[in-house]
Every structure is written in C-alpha cells, then in structure tokens.
C-alpha cells in the first residue's frame, strides 16, 4: 500500500492527532476521514516507535521531520503532533 498524501494537513500550527499501533507487520499509514492510524514495526521502547511515527508522518505530509513537534502522548498510543513553521 502506498503512503497516503497528507500534504493537505501540512499547515503551520496545525494539530494532527494519530493513533499508533506498534509491533505491526509493516510500516504504513491509513487515513479514514479525519482519523489517522500509523502502524510501525518498531517496539515501543525508549521512544523508538515514536521516532518511526515521526519519520512516516513527515514523509506523508511532505515536510522535514524537524517541523513535527510531539505535543501530547509521548508514551501513549494516541499522539498529537503540531506542525511548526
């Protein structure tokens, strides 16, 4: 499955809520309306899964990963990211 194009969400200051599933069979992003689910193969230890989520999300948004800031959910499955200018 191709990574969905989320560039329509890539507005500075926008908040993006995602649901993360670690230890998935493969890395992928699914979008169902406003719901965004990110599946990563990484185990949720020491922020490794979150780092992979940032990589996948930045690629789908078409922005550098340095512009994504984790606002909420550092250790939770539900995370909120802000797009910095």
N, CA, C and O atoms as a CHARMM CRD file, in Angstrom:
* protein
*
  340
    1    1 UNK  N      0.84200  -1.18400   0.00000 PROA 1      0.00000
    2    1 UNK  CA     0.00000   0.00000   0.00000 PROA 1      0.00000
    3    1 UNK  C      0.88700   1.24700   0.00000 PROA 1      0.00000
    4    1 UNK  O      1.86900   1.33000   0.73800 PROA 1      0.00000
    5    2 UNK  N      0.52400   2.19700  -0.83000 PROA 2      0.00000
    6    2 UNK  CA     1.27900   3.43600  -0.94300 PROA 2      0.00000
    7    2 UNK  C      0.96000   4.34900   0.24600 PROA 2      0.00000
    8    2 UNK  O     -0.17000   4.37000   0.73300 PROA 2      0.00000
    9    3 UNK  N      1.95900   5.09900   0.70800 PROA 3      0.00000
   10    3 UNK  CA     1.73500   6.04400   1.78700 PROA 3      0.00000
   11    3 UNK  C      0.75900   7.12400   1.32500 PROA 3      0.00000
   12    3 UNK  O      0.95200   7.71300   0.26200 PROA 3      0.00000
   13    4 UNK  N     -0.28000   7.38900   2.10500 PROA 4      0.00000
   14    4 UNK  CA    -1.24400   8.40000   1.67200 PROA 4      0.00000
   15    4 UNK  C     -0.63400   9.79800   1.67600 PROA 4      0.00000
   16    4 UNK  O      0.26600  10.09400   2.46200 PROA 4      0.00000
   17    5 UNK  N     -1.12600  10.63500   0.80400 PROA 5      0.00000
   18    5 UNK  CA    -0.65500  12.01800   0.72800 PROA 5      0.00000
   19    5 UNK  C     -1.43600  12.84000   1.74900 PROA 5      0.00000
   20    5 UNK  O     -2.63900  13.05300   1.59800 PROA 5      0.00000
   21    6 UNK  N     -0.74300  13.29700   2.78500 PROA 6      0.00000
   22    6 UNK  CA    -1.38000  14.09700   3.83500 PROA 6      0.00000
   23    6 UNK  C     -0.97200  15.56200   3.72600 PROA 6      0.00000
   24    6 UNK  O     -1.12300  16.32200   4.68300 PROA 6      0.00000
   25    7 UNK  N     -0.45700  15.96100   2.56700 PROA 7      0.00000
   26    7 UNK  CA     0.06200  17.32500   2.42600 PROA 7      0.00000
   27    7 UNK  C     -1.01700  18.39000   2.63400 PROA 7      0.00000
   28    7 UNK  O     -0.69800  19.54000   2.93400 PROA 7      0.00000
   29    8 UNK  N     -2.29900  18.01400   2.47800 PROA 8      0.00000
   30    8 UNK  CA    -3.37400  18.98200   2.73800 PROA 8      0.00000
   31    8 UNK  C     -3.44200  19.37500   4.20600 PROA 8      0.00000
   32    8 UNK  O     -4.03400  20.40100   4.54100 PROA 8      0.00000
   33    9 UNK  N     -2.84500  18.57500   5.09100 PROA 9      0.00000
   34    9 UNK  CA    -2.83700  18.87100   6.53000 PROA 9      0.00000
   35    9 UNK  C     -1.60000  19.64900   6.96200 PROA 9      0.00000
   36    9 UNK  O     -1.50900  20.07800   8.11200 PROA 9      0.00000
   37   10 UNK  N     -0.65000  19.83400   6.05100 PROA 10     0.00000
   38   10 UNK  CA     0.65400  20.41300   6.40000 PROA 10     0.00000
   39   10 UNK  C      0.60900  21.93500   6.47000 PROA 10     0.00000
   40   10 UNK  O      1.30400  22.61600   5.71600 PROA 10     0.00000
   41   11 UNK  N     -0.19800  22.46100   7.36500 PROA 11     0.00000
   42   11 UNK  CA    -0.29000  23.90400   7.58600 PROA 11     0.00000
   43   11 UNK  C      0.44900  24.24200   8.88200 PROA 11     0.00000
   44   11 UNK  O      0.27300  23.54700   9.88200 PROA 11     0.00000
   45   12 UNK  N      1.28000  25.30300   8.88600 PROA 12     0.00000
   46   12 UNK  CA     1.97500  25.67700  10.12200 PROA 12     0.00000
   47   12 UNK  C      0.97900  25.91900  11.26200 PROA 12     0.00000
   48   12 UNK  O     -0.00800  26.63500  11.09900 PROA 12     0.00000
   49   13 UNK  N      1.25700  25.31400  12.41000 PROA 13     0.00000
   50   13 UNK  CA     0.39000  25.46300  13.57800 PROA 13     0.00000
   51   13 UNK  C     -0.70100  24.41100  13.65100 PROA 13     0.00000
   52   13 UNK  O     -1.39600  24.32600  14.66400 PROA 13     0.00000
   53   14 UNK  N     -0.87700  23.60400  12.60800 PROA 14     0.00000
   54   14 UNK  CA    -1.92600  22.58400  12.60300 PROA 14     0.00000
   55   14 UNK  C     -1.60700  21.49200  13.61400 PROA 14     0.00000
   56   14 UNK  O     -0.44700  21.12600  13.80700 PROA 14     0.00000
   57   15 UNK  N     -2.65300  20.97500  14.25600 PROA 15     0.00000
   58   15 UNK  CA    -2.50300  19.85300  15.17200 PROA 15     0.00000
   59   15 UNK  C     -3.00300  18.60100  14.46800 PROA 15     0.00000
   60   15 UNK  O     -4.07400  18.60300  13.86100 PROA 15     0.00000
   61   16 UNK  N     -2.22500  17.54000  14.55400 PROA 16     0.00000
   62   16 UNK  CA    -2.58400  16.28900  13.90500 PROA 16     0.00000
   63   16 UNK  C     -2.62000  15.18900  14.96100 PROA 16     0.00000
   64   16 UNK  O     -1.60800  14.88700  15.59500 PROA 16     0.00000
   65   17 UNK  N     -3.79300  14.59700  15.14200 PROA 17     0.00000
   66   17 UNK  CA    -3.96000  13.50700  16.10400 PROA 17     0.00000
   67   17 UNK  C     -3.82400  12.18200  15.36700 PROA 17     0.00000
   68   17 UNK  O     -4.43400  11.98200  14.31700 PROA 17     0.00000
   69   18 UNK  N     -3.02300  11.28200  15.92200 PROA 18     0.00000
   70   18 UNK  CA    -2.82900   9.97200  15.30800 PROA 18     0.00000
   71   18 UNK  C     -2.98800   8.87900  16.35700 PROA 18     0.00000
   72   18 UNK  O     -2.76400   9.09600  17.54800 PROA 18     0.00000
   73   19 UNK  N     -3.37600   7.71500  15.89100 PROA 19     0.00000
   74   19 UNK  CA    -3.44300   6.51600  16.72900 PROA 19     0.00000
   75   19 UNK  C     -2.31500   5.61200  16.25800 PROA 19     0.00000
   76   19 UNK  O     -2.24100   5.27900  15.07500 PROA 19     0.00000
   77   20 UNK  N     -1.44400   5.21500  17.16300 PROA 20     0.00000
   78   20 UNK  CA    -0.26000   4.43900  16.80500 PROA 20     0.00000
   79   20 UNK  C     -0.43100   2.97300  17.20500 PROA 20     0.00000
   80   20 UNK  O     -0.89100   2.66600  18.30500 PROA 20     0.00000
   81   21 UNK  N     -0.05700   2.08300  16.29700 PROA 21     0.00000
   82   21 UNK  CA    -0.01900   0.65200  16.59300 PROA 21     0.00000
   83   21 UNK  C      1.42200   0.18000  16.41700 PROA 21     0.00000
   84   21 UNK  O      1.89700   0.02700  15.29200 PROA 21     0.00000
   85   22 UNK  N      2.12100  -0.05200  17.54300 PROA 22     0.00000
   86   22 UNK  CA     3.49100  -0.56200  17.44900 PROA 22     0.00000
   87   22 UNK  C      3.49200  -2.05800  17.16800 PROA 22     0.00000
   88   22 UNK  O      2.45700  -2.71500  17.27300 PROA 22     0.00000
   89   23 UNK  N      4.64800  -2.59200  16.81300 PROA 23     0.00000
   90   23 UNK  CA     4.84200  -4.01700  16.53400 PROA 23     0.00000
   91   23 UNK  C      3.89500  -4.52400  15.44300 PROA 23     0.00000
   92   23 UNK  O      3.41700  -5.65700  15.50800 PROA 23     0.00000
   93   24 UNK  N      3.63100  -3.69000  14.45100 PROA 24     0.00000
   94   24 UNK  CA     2.78400  -4.09400  13.32800 PROA 24     0.00000
   95   24 UNK  C      3.60300  -4.94500  12.35100 PROA 24     0.00000
   96   24 UNK  O      4.82400  -5.04400  12.47200 PROA 24     0.00000
   97   25 UNK  N      2.92100  -5.54800  11.39300 PROA 25     0.00000
   98   25 UNK  CA     3.62700  -6.39000  10.42600 PROA 25     0.00000
   99   25 UNK  C      4.44900  -5.56100   9.44200 PROA 25     0.00000
  100   25 UNK  O      5.46700  -6.02800   8.93200 PROA 25     0.00000
  101   26 UNK  N      4.00400  -4.31600   9.17400 PROA 26     0.00000
  102   26 UNK  CA     4.77300  -3.43000   8.29900 PROA 26     0.00000
  103   26 UNK  C      4.43600  -1.98000   8.61300 PROA 26     0.00000
  104   26 UNK  O      3.38900  -1.68700   9.19100 PROA 26     0.00000
  105   27 UNK  N      5.33200  -1.07200   8.22600 PROA 27     0.00000
  106   27 UNK  CA     5.10200   0.35300   8.44600 PROA 27     0.00000
  107   27 UNK  C      4.09000   0.85300   7.42700 PROA 27     0.00000
  108   27 UNK  O      4.24300   0.61900   6.22900 PROA 27     0.00000
  109   28 UNK  N      3.05000   1.54400   7.90400 PROA 28     0.00000
  110   28 UNK  CA     2.07100   2.12100   6.98800 PROA 28     0.00000
  111   28 UNK  C      1.21200   3.14600   7.70900 PROA 28     0.00000
  112   28 UNK  O      1.14800   3.17800   8.93800 PROA 28     0.00000
  113   29 UNK  N      0.55100   3.98500   6.91200 PROA 29     0.00000
  114   29 UNK  CA    -0.37500   4.97800   7.44000 PROA 29     0.00000
  115   29 UNK  C     -1.71100   4.74900   6.76000 PROA 29     0.00000
  116   29 UNK  O     -1.77200   4.56000   5.54500 PROA 29     0.00000
  117   30 UNK  N     -2.78100   4.76500   7.53900 PROA 30     0.00000
  118   30 UNK  CA    -4.13200   4.65800   6.99400 PROA 30     0.00000
  119   30 UNK  C     -4.91000   5.88600   7.40700 PROA 30     0.00000
  120   30 UNK  O     -4.83400   6.33400   8.55100 PROA 30     0.00000
  121   31 UNK  N     -5.66500   6.42900   6.45700 PROA 31     0.00000
  122   31 UNK  CA    -6.46900   7.61000   6.74400 PROA 31     0.00000
  123   31 UNK  C     -7.92200   7.29900   6.41900 PROA 31     0.00000
  124   31 UNK  O     -8.24700   6.88500   5.30600 PROA 31     0.00000
  125   32 UNK  N     -8.78000   7.49900   7.39200 PROA 32     0.00000
  126   32 UNK  CA   -10.21100   7.28700   7.21100 PROA 32     0.00000
  127   32 UNK  C    -10.90300   8.56800   7.64700 PROA 32     0.00000
  128   32 UNK  O    -11.23400   8.74400   8.81900 PROA 32     0.00000
  129   33 UNK  N    -11.11600   9.46400   6.68200 PROA 33     0.00000
  130   33 UNK  CA   -11.68500  10.77000   7.01800 PROA 33     0.00000
  131   33 UNK  C    -10.70700  11.56000   7.85800 PROA 33     0.00000
  132   33 UNK  O     -9.60200  11.87400   7.41500 PROA 33     0.00000
  133   34 UNK  N    -11.12600  11.88600   9.09200 PROA 34     0.00000
  134   34 UNK  CA   -10.27000  12.66500   9.98700 PROA 34     0.00000
  135   34 UNK  C     -9.35700  11.77600  10.82500 PROA 34     0.00000
  136   34 UNK  O     -8.42000  12.27000  11.45300 PROA 34     0.00000
  137   35 UNK  N     -9.61800  10.48300  10.84000 PROA 35     0.00000
  138   35 UNK  CA    -8.82100   9.55200  11.64500 PROA 35     0.00000
  139   35 UNK  C     -7.56300   9.12900  10.89500 PROA 35     0.00000
  140   35 UNK  O     -7.61800   8.71100   9.73800 PROA 35     0.00000
  141   36 UNK  N     -6.43000   9.24800  11.58200 PROA 36     0.00000
  142   36 UNK  CA    -5.16200   8.81500  11.00000 PROA 36     0.00000
  143   36 UNK  C     -4.57500   7.75300  11.91000 PROA 36     0.00000
  144   36 UNK  O     -4.38100   7.97200  13.10500 PROA 36     0.00000
  145   37 UNK  N     -4.29600   6.59700  11.32100 PROA 37     0.00000
  146   37 UNK  CA    -3.67800   5.50000  12.06900 PROA 37     0.00000
  147   37 UNK  C     -2.29300   5.24500  11.48700 PROA 37     0.00000
  148   37 UNK  O     -2.12500   5.14100  10.27200 PROA 37     0.00000
  149   38 UNK  N     -1.31200   5.14700  12.36700 PROA 38     0.00000
  150   38 UNK  CA     0.06300   4.89600  11.94700 PROA 38     0.00000
  151   38 UNK  C      0.49600   3.55900  12.54000 PROA 38     0.00000
  152   38 UNK  O      0.44500   3.35500  13.75300 PROA 38     0.00000
  153   39 UNK  N      0.92300   2.65600  11.66500 PROA 39     0.00000
  154   39 UNK  CA     1.40200   1.33900  12.08100 PROA 39     0.00000
  155   39 UNK  C      2.91000   1.29500  11.88300 PROA 39     0.00000
  156   39 UNK  O      3.41200   1.59600  10.80100 PROA 39     0.00000
  157   40 UNK  N      3.63200   0.91600  12.94600 PROA 40     0.00000
  158   40 UNK  CA     5.08900   0.81500  12.85500 PROA 40     0.00000
  159   40 UNK  C      5.53600  -0.55900  13.35200 PROA 40     0.00000
  160   40 UNK  O      4.91700  -1.13900  14.24400 PROA 40     0.00000
  161   41 UNK  N      6.61000  -1.06700  12.76800 PROA 41     0.00000
  162   41 UNK  CA     7.11900  -2.38700  13.14500 PROA 41     0.00000
  163   41 UNK  C      7.94900  -2.33600  14.42200 PROA 41     0.00000
  164   41 UNK  O      8.25400  -3.37500  15.00700 PROA 41     0.00000
  165   42 UNK  N      8.30800  -1.15600  14.84600 PROA 42     0.00000
  166   42 UNK  CA     9.19400  -0.96700  15.99800 PROA 42     0.00000
  167   42 UNK  C      8.48600  -1.27900  17.31200 PROA 42     0.00000
  168   42 UNK  O      7.27200  -1.11700  17.43700 PROA 42     0.00000
  169   43 UNK  N      9.27000  -1.72700  18.28200 PROA 43     0.00000
  170   43 UNK  CA     8.73200  -1.95200  19.61900 PROA 43     0.00000
  171   43 UNK  C      8.67800  -0.62100  20.36700 PROA 43     0.00000
  172   43 UNK  O      9.53200   0.23900  20.15300 PROA 43     0.00000
  173   44 UNK  N      7.69100  -0.44300  21.23700 PROA 44     0.00000
  174   44 UNK  CA     7.56600   0.83500  21.94900 PROA 44     0.00000
  175   44 UNK  C      8.50600   0.93100  23.15400 PROA 44     0.00000
  176   44 UNK  O      8.06200   0.94400  24.30200 PROA 44     0.00000
  177   45 UNK  N      9.80300   0.99700  22.87600 PROA 45     0.00000
  178   45 UNK  CA    10.79600   1.10700  23.94600 PROA 45     0.00000
  179   45 UNK  C     11.68000   2.31300  23.70000 PROA 45     0.00000
  180   45 UNK  O     12.22500   2.47300  22.60800 PROA 45     0.00000
  181   46 UNK  N     11.82300   3.14600  24.68500 PROA 46     0.00000
  182   46 UNK  CA    12.75400   4.26700  24.60800 PROA 46     0.00000
  183   46 UNK  C     12.46500   5.25100  23.48300 PROA 46     0.00000
  184   46 UNK  O     13.37900   5.90100  22.97600 PROA 46     0.00000
  185   47 UNK  N     11.21300   5.36200  23.09400 PROA 47     0.00000
  186   47 UNK  CA    10.84300   6.33100  22.06300 PROA 47     0.00000
  187   47 UNK  C     11.13400   5.88700  20.63700 PROA 47     0.00000
  188   47 UNK  O     11.01600   6.68400  19.70700 PROA 47     0.00000
  189   48 UNK  N     11.51700   4.60700  20.45000 PROA 48     0.00000
  190   48 UNK  CA    11.84500   4.13200  19.10200 PROA 48     0.00000
  191   48 UNK  C     10.62600   4.15300  18.18700 PROA 48     0.00000
  192   48 UNK  O     10.72600   4.56400  17.03100 PROA 48     0.00000
  193   49 UNK  N      9.47900   3.71200  18.69400 PROA 49     0.00000
  194   49 UNK  CA     8.26200   3.68900  17.88200 PROA 49     0.00000
  195   49 UNK  C      7.83900   5.11200  17.52400 PROA 49     0.00000
  196   49 UNK  O      7.42800   5.37100  16.39300 PROA 49     0.00000
  197   50 UNK  N      7.93500   6.02500  18.46900 PROA 50     0.00000
  198   50 UNK  CA     7.56300   7.42000  18.21300 PROA 50     0.00000
  199   50 UNK  C      8.47100   8.02800  17.15200 PROA 50     0.00000
  200   50 UNK  O      8.00500   8.78400  16.30000 PROA 50     0.00000
  201   51 UNK  N      9.74800   7.70900  17.19400 PROA 51     0.00000
  202   51 UNK  CA    10.68300   8.22200  16.18300 PROA 51     0.00000
  203   51 UNK  C     10.29400   7.74000  14.79000 PROA 51     0.00000
  204   51 UNK  O     10.37200   8.50000  13.82500 PROA 51     0.00000
  205   52 UNK  N      9.87700   6.48100  14.68200 PROA 52     0.00000
  206   52 UNK  CA     9.44300   5.95400  13.39100 PROA 52     0.00000
  207   52 UNK  C      8.13400   6.58700  12.93500 PROA 52     0.00000
  208   52 UNK  O      7.92600   6.81300  11.74300 PROA 52     0.00000
  209   53 UNK  N      7.25200   6.87300  13.89300 PROA 53     0.00000
  210   53 UNK  CA     5.99100   7.55600  13.55800 PROA 53     0.00000
  211   53 UNK  C      6.29100   8.93300  12.97800 PROA 53     0.00000
  212   53 UNK  O      5.67900   9.34200  11.99200 PROA 53     0.00000
  213   54 UNK  N      7.23100   9.64500  13.58800 PROA 54     0.00000
  214   54 UNK  CA     7.60400  10.97600  13.09800 PROA 54     0.00000
  215   54 UNK  C      8.13300  10.88300  11.67000 PROA 54     0.00000
  216   54 UNK  O      7.77800  11.69800  10.81900 PROA 54     0.00000
  217   55 UNK  N      8.98800   9.88100  11.40500 PROA 55     0.00000
  218   55 UNK  CA     9.54000   9.70700  10.05500 PROA 55     0.00000
  219   55 UNK  C      8.44500   9.46500   9.02200 PROA 55     0.00000
  220   55 UNK  O      8.41200  10.11700   7.97800 PROA 55     0.00000
  221   56 UNK  N      7.54700   8.52200   9.31900 PROA 56     0.00000
  222   56 UNK  CA     6.46700   8.18500   8.38900 PROA 56     0.00000
  223   56 UNK  C      5.52400   9.36500   8.17200 PROA 56     0.00000
  224   56 UNK  O      5.13300   9.66600   7.04400 PROA 56     0.00000
  225   57 UNK  N      5.16900  10.02500   9.26900 PROA 57     0.00000
  226   57 UNK  CA     4.22200  11.14000   9.19400 PROA 57     0.00000
  227   57 UNK  C      4.81500  12.31000   8.41300 PROA 57     0.00000
  228   57 UNK  O      4.12600  12.92100   7.59600 PROA 57     0.00000
  229   58 UNK  N      6.07500  12.62100   8.65500 PROA 58     0.00000
  230   58 UNK  CA     6.72900  13.72300   7.94600 PROA 58     0.00000
  231   58 UNK  C      6.77300  13.43800   6.45000 PROA 58     0.00000
  232   58 UNK  O      6.55100  14.33300   5.63500 PROA 58     0.00000
  233   59 UNK  N      7.06300  12.18200   6.09200 PROA 59     0.00000
  234   59 UNK  CA     7.10900  11.81700   4.68000 PROA 59     0.00000
  235   59 UNK  C      5.72700  11.97600   4.03600 PROA 59     0.00000
  236   59 UNK  O      5.61500  12.50300   2.92900 PROA 59     0.00000
  237   60 UNK  N      4.68800  11.52500   4.72200 PROA 60     0.00000
  238   60 UNK  CA     3.32100  11.61700   4.18600 PROA 60     0.00000
  239   60 UNK  C      2.86000  13.07200   4.07600 PROA 60     0.00000
  240   60 UNK  O      2.09500  13.42500   3.17900 PROA 60     0.00000
  241   61 UNK  N      3.33800  13.91300   5.00500 PROA 61     0.00000
  242   61 UNK  CA     2.96500  15.32800   4.99000 PROA 61     0.00000
  243   61 UNK  C      3.80400  16.13100   4.00100 PROA 61     0.00000
  244   61 UNK  O      3.42200  17.23200   3.60600 PROA 61     0.00000
  245   62 UNK  N      4.95100  15.57600   3.60200 PROA 62     0.00000
  246   62 UNK  CA     5.83900  16.27000   2.69400 PROA 62     0.00000
  247   62 UNK  C      6.60600  17.40400   3.35100 PROA 62     0.00000
  248   62 UNK  O      6.90100  18.41800   2.71900 PROA 62     0.00000
  249   63 UNK  N      6.92700  17.21800   4.63700 PROA 63     0.00000
  250   63 UNK  CA     7.67100  18.24000   5.37900 PROA 63     0.00000
  251   63 UNK  C      8.87400  17.57300   6.05700 PROA 63     0.00000
  252   63 UNK  O      8.89000  16.35400   6.22700 PROA 63     0.00000
  253   64 UNK  N      9.89200  18.37700   6.44700 PROA 64     0.00000
  254   64 UNK  CA    11.02100  17.79900   7.19800 PROA 64     0.00000
  255   64 UNK  C     10.54700  17.34800   8.58400 PROA 64     0.00000
  256   64 UNK  O      9.67600  17.98200   9.18100 PROA 64     0.00000
  257   65 UNK  N     11.11600  16.26200   9.08900 PROA 65     0.00000
  258   65 UNK  CA    10.66100  15.76800  10.39600 PROA 65     0.00000
  259   65 UNK  C     10.96400  16.73700  11.53400 PROA 65     0.00000
  260   65 UNK  O     10.36300  16.63900  12.60400 PROA 65     0.00000
  261   66 UNK  N     11.88600  17.67000  11.31600 PROA 66     0.00000
  262   66 UNK  CA    12.19500  18.65900  12.34600 PROA 66     0.00000
  263   66 UNK  C     11.02800  19.63400  12.55800 PROA 66     0.00000
  264   66 UNK  O     10.98000  20.32400  13.57600 PROA 66     0.00000
  265   67 UNK  N     10.09400  19.69400  11.61000 PROA 67     0.00000
  266   67 UNK  CA     8.93600  20.58400  11.75600 PROA 67     0.00000
  267   67 UNK  C      7.79200  19.93300  12.53600 PROA 67     0.00000
  268   67 UNK  O      6.79900  20.59700  12.83500 PROA 67     0.00000
  269   68 UNK  N      7.91700  18.64800  12.86800 PROA 68     0.00000
  270   68 UNK  CA     6.88500  17.95700  13.64000 PROA 68     0.00000
  271   68 UNK  C      7.26100  17.97200  15.11400 PROA 68     0.00000
  272   68 UNK  O      8.33400  17.50500  15.49400 PROA 68     0.00000
  273   69 UNK  N      6.37300  18.51000  15.94100 PROA 69     0.00000
  274   69 UNK  CA     6.61500  18.54800  17.38300 PROA 69     0.00000
  275   69 UNK  C      5.54900  17.71800  18.08300 PROA 69     0.00000
  276   69 UNK  O      4.35500  17.91400  17.85800 PROA 69     0.00000
  277   70 UNK  N      5.98300  16.78800  18.93400 PROA 70     0.00000
  278   70 UNK  CA     5.05500  15.97500  19.69700 PROA 70     0.00000
  279   70 UNK  C      4.50900  16.80800  20.85500 PROA 70     0.00000
  280   70 UNK  O      5.26200  17.24500  21.72600 PROA 70     0.00000
  281   71 UNK  N      3.20800  17.02100  20.85600 PROA 71     0.00000
  282   71 UNK  CA     2.57400  17.85100  21.88500 PROA 71     0.00000
  283   71 UNK  C      2.05300  16.99900  23.03700 PROA 71     0.00000
  284   71 UNK  O      2.20800  17.35600  24.20500 PROA 71     0.00000
  285   72 UNK  N      1.43100  15.86600  22.69600 PROA 72     0.00000
  286   72 UNK  CA     0.80000  15.01400  23.69700 PROA 72     0.00000
  287   72 UNK  C      0.98300  13.55200  23.31800 PROA 72     0.00000
  288   72 UNK  O      0.97700  13.20400  22.13700 PROA 72     0.00000
  289   73 UNK  N      1.14600  12.69500  24.32800 PROA 73     0.00000
  290   73 UNK  CA     1.14800  11.26400  24.10900 PROA 73     0.00000
  291   73 UNK  C      2.50300  10.63000  23.91300 PROA 73     0.00000
  292   73 UNK  O      2.64100   9.69100  23.12900 PROA 73     0.00000
  293   74 UNK  N      3.50900  11.12700  24.61300 PROA 74     0.00000
  294   74 UNK  CA     4.86000  10.58600  24.44100 PROA 74     0.00000
  295   74 UNK  C      4.91400   9.08100  24.65700 PROA 74     0.00000
  296   74 UNK  O      5.61100   8.37200  23.93100 PROA 74     0.00000
  297   75 UNK  N      4.17600   8.58500  25.65800 PROA 75     0.00000
  298   75 UNK  CA     4.17700   7.14800  25.92700 PROA 75     0.00000
  299   75 UNK  C      2.82000   6.50600  25.65600 PROA 75     0.00000
  300   75 UNK  O      2.60500   5.35000  26.02200 PROA 75     0.00000
  301   76 UNK  N      1.90800   7.23000  25.02400 PROA 76     0.00000
  302   76 UNK  CA     0.56300   6.70400  24.75900 PROA 76     0.00000
  303   76 UNK  C      0.41800   6.32000  23.29100 PROA 76     0.00000
  304   76 UNK  O      1.23400   6.70500  22.45300 PROA 76     0.00000
  305   77 UNK  N     -0.62300   5.56200  22.99200 PROA 77     0.00000
  306   77 UNK  CA    -0.89700   5.19100  21.60100 PROA 77     0.00000
  307   77 UNK  C     -1.52800   6.35100  20.84100 PROA 77     0.00000
  308   77 UNK  O     -1.34700   6.48600  19.63100 PROA 77     0.00000
  309   78 UNK  N     -2.26300   7.17800  21.55600 PROA 78     0.00000
  310   78 UNK  CA    -2.86300   8.36000  20.92300 PROA 78     0.00000
  311   78 UNK  C     -1.90300   9.52200  21.08800 PROA 78     0.00000
  312   78 UNK  O     -1.57600   9.91800  22.20700 PROA 78     0.00000
  313   79 UNK  N     -1.45500  10.06600  19.96700 PROA 79     0.00000
  314   79 UNK  CA    -0.47000  11.15000  19.99500 PROA 79     0.00000
  315   79 UNK  C     -1.00800  12.35300  19.23900 PROA 79     0.00000
  316   79 UNK  O     -1.80900  12.21900  18.31400 PROA 79     0.00000
  317   80 UNK  N     -0.55200  13.53700  19.65000 PROA 80     0.00000
  318   80 UNK  CA    -0.90300  14.77000  18.95400 PROA 80     0.00000
  319   80 UNK  C      0.39300  15.47500  18.56700 PROA 80     0.00000
  320   80 UNK  O      1.25600  15.73500  19.40500 PROA 80     0.00000
  321   81 UNK  N      0.50300  15.77400  17.28100 PROA 81     0.00000
  322   81 UNK  CA     1.67700  16.47600  16.76000 PROA 81     0.00000
  323   81 UNK  C      1.27100  17.86600  16.28500 PROA 81     0.00000
  324   81 UNK  O      0.15300  18.06900  15.81100 PROA 81     0.00000
  325   82 UNK  N      2.19400  18.82600  16.41600 PROA 82     0.00000
  326   82 UNK  CA     1.98900  20.17100  15.87000 PROA 82     0.00000
  327   82 UNK  C      2.99300  20.37300  14.76200 PROA 82     0.00000
  328   82 UNK  O      4.14200  19.94400  14.85800 PROA 82     0.00000
  329   83 UNK  N      2.54500  21.03400  13.70500 PROA 83     0.00000
  330   83 UNK  CA     3.46000  21.36700  12.60000 PROA 83     0.00000
  331   83 UNK  C      4.00500  22.75300  12.85300 PROA 83     0.00000
  332   83 UNK  O      3.26100  23.73300  12.87200 PROA 83     0.00000
  333   84 UNK  N      5.31200  22.83000  13.04700 PROA 84     0.00000
  334   84 UNK  CA     5.97300  24.11100  13.28400 PROA 84     0.00000
  335   84 UNK  C      6.26500  24.80200  11.94300 PROA 84     0.00000
  336   84 UNK  O      6.45000  24.14100  10.92100 PROA 84     0.00000
  337   85 UNK  N      6.30400  26.14100  11.96500 PROA 85     0.00000
  338   85 UNK  CA     6.60100  26.87000  10.70700 PROA 85     0.00000
  339   85 UNK  C      8.02500  26.64900  10.23100 PROA 85     0.00000
  340   85 UNK  O      8.42100  27.19000   9.19800 PROA 85     0.00000
